[in-house]
Amino acid sequence: MQNWGRTRRFLIYPAVNFLNNRRSNPIAANPVFNSAFGLANHRDSPLYSESEKSNLHTCFHSLRDKVVETGIRSAIRFQHRGFGSDATKIQRNPLFSTLNSEDISYFKGVLGEKNVIQDEERLLTANTDWMHKYRGSSKLLLQPRSTEEVVINVSLMNNIISFDKVSGILVCEAGCILENLITFLDTQGYIMPLDLGAKGSSQIGGNVSTNAGGLRLVRYGSLHGNVLGLEVVLANGDVLDMLGTLRKDNTGYDLKHLFIGSEGSLGIVTKVSILTPPKLSAVNVAFLACKDYFSCQKLLVEAKWKLGEILSAFEFLDNLAMDLVLNHLEGVRNPLPPSLHSFYVLIETTGSDEAYSKEKLEAFLLHAMGAGLITDGALAQDINQASSFWLIREGLPEALMKAGAVYKYDLSLPIENMYNLVEEMRIRLGESATVVAYGHLGDGNLHLNISTPQYEDKILAQIEPYVYEWTSKHRGSISAEHGLGLMKANEIFYSKPTNVVHLMGSIKKALDPKGILNPYKVLPHSLSSSS
């Protein structure tokens, strides 16, 4: 331990080479669109016209005829458990048909019997979201093994197709687990530009389809910048081969961006080409305490200036978030001595020269301590301690689930105003709920969590639409990195103008005229039903 300054103490340990070994969150959301939720046919009529039939891609072969002649039928009825005490139902599109024994037999003939899942327990898992708020009633889970067989779940399409060690470009199938890709790239001397607490379960196709943000966005940017190409199956069976590996390609519209973040509503991602950065050896993790939110903001500004190119993550959580994770997650401890700290910041730096990175980080911490921006802190001395620091931040979603009911909001806001919403919600809700805040301060992404013993309609009425209205008033986004899905489809107008939403609807209608891909998601239900 080394004292810095006259009255403020700072725990400092040797720098550590630490990368890609952070703990996976076992219950975090899996963004892959899995199960037969999204496929159904137009009742009592062929799914496509004769002209549409002729456009079906030849590699869809035998499955094509079944889709055209009899349609893919699935029981698609979503039960919205809601945040309140009374469950509500999303009305199923009356034009969709229902599953029958003929369909099941055909699917077994195409996919093989073991890849047509009817087991109730497995279907329950596939039909239920990770927060147990929504439950579908699909009767089949179909698992294709190739693009030619694609129907919906891509978990068996998990092959790495190629990796170029010179360019760092990875091409893989959509069902690859993110953590497996991270492990593979580690052996090649590279890393994924995307890192999530849910990396142990999430699939790259789902990551791309939801434009997952994650912990490294402040350093490597979003998937819109890192994804070079995609292969996508459209609603009519056409396969779009946009699986380019070029950094520069300005030949016409860059259509891959339509599918990054579209949540499977425009097409099913089957292959991904992604640019990966080289693995750098000098990685340091610091866990710091700040007295107020203004100090967190100022610390971020100083980190950008003084750490510059080595800054790879800047995360924050408030004291209530810290209390919650300490009380509900085993194996977590506060790396700082007990004290009344209002905020905590986790900073990660990544560089190519260990001595240089360490010197730069220590100089920054000395400056921050001297300027009164941090009141305490610790640097990881080995990989285990670094992992324990990250466990605090990454373990928060699991801790919230263990604490009881939770209302979760994923918001982008101007950084200077971000915590004002948290304070206003605490006043608004009083003692009826615990308002917990954490997130990616480096890119202005707040995870607002309202923890209660149980879901209640009166609490929900205090939260919504107030949170959305407040976010809209401050020109923020109601969905920073997790998508709109079912929960926020009708709230899209809080973040997007009407004419923009209608243009989205036009694109949806052009690519999926029957509305069979991930129905009831992303776009407002009134717009979906009218098209």
Secondary structure by P-SEA (a helix, b strand, c coil): cccccccbbbbbcccccccccccccccccccccccccccccccccccccaaaaaaccccccaaaaaaaacccccbbbbbccccccbbbbccccccbbbbcaaaaaaaaaacccccccccaaaaaaaaccccccccccccbbbbbccccccccccccccccccccccccbbbbcccccaaaaaaaaaaacccccccccccccccaaaaaaacccccccccccccccccccbbbbcccccccccccccccccccccccccccccccccccccbbbbbbbccccbbbbbbbccccaaaaaaaaaaaaaaccccccbbbbccaaaaaaaaacccccccccccccccbbbbbbbbbccaaaaaaaaaaaaaaaaaacccccccccccaaaaaaaaaaaaaaaaaaaaacbbbbbbbcccccccaaaaaaaaaaacccbbbbbcccccccccbbbbbcccccaaaaaacaaaaaaaaaaacccccccccccccccccccccccaaaaaaaaaaaaaacccccccccccccaaaaaac
